[in-house]
């Protein structure tokens, strides 16, 4: 796949809070972290995606455990 990233993020990536409807392709391998907090644990699962149109790289991560819960998208590229 060839991506022209020279123009910066496409409008969908620039404005997205939840880019799951964008043309994203999963890249790399998922990453799992686990931290002990007192008697509990905090775990985070990361998956990585790239926009087929502009090349923006995104992570989707799920937090669970003592430190809190949530599902989040974050654009990792700033160009």
N, C-alpha and C positions, 0 to 999 in steps of 0.2 A: 504494500500500500504506500503510495506517495502522497505526502501531505504538504501543502503550501502554507507554512506557518508564518510567512513574512508579513501578512496583513493584520496580525493580532487576532484576538478571539472573535469568532463570528457573533452576530447579534444574539443568537440563542445562548451561546456560552457566556457572553458578557452579561446578559440579563438574568441568567438562570439561578434560582435558588435550589431547584430540584431538576437537574438536567436529564433525568431518566428518559424523557421523551425526545432528547436530541439523538443524533446519529452517533452513538458511542459504541466503541469496540473495547471489550475487556482486554487488557494487556498485562503481562507479567503474571506473577503468582500471588495469591492472597497472603497477607501477613497477619499473624495473631500475636498479641501481647497480653501478658498476665502479670499483674502487680499485686503483691500482698499488702493489704492495708489493715493493720491490727490483726483481728481474727478473720477478716473477710478478704475477698479478692476483687480486683477491678480488671475486667477483660475488655479488650478492644479488637475487633476484626476489621481489617482493611482490605478493600478490593480496589484495583486501579483500572481506569478507563481512559481512552483517548478519542476525541472528537474526529470523525472521519473527514469533516469539512475543513476545520482550521488547525487541528493538531493540539488543541488544548488538552492538558492532562488533568484528570479528575480523580479524586479518591472518594469512595463511599465507605463510611465506617460506622460500626455499630458498637456502642458502649453499653456495658452491663456490669452489674455488681455493686459493691459498696459505694463507689464513687459516683454513681448515677446511671441513668439509662437514656438512650436516645439513638436515633439514626440520622446521619448527617451526610451531605455532599459538600465537597470543598474543591475549588479549582486550584491546582497546584502551580500552574504556569502563570506568570505575569509578564506578558510581552505586548 
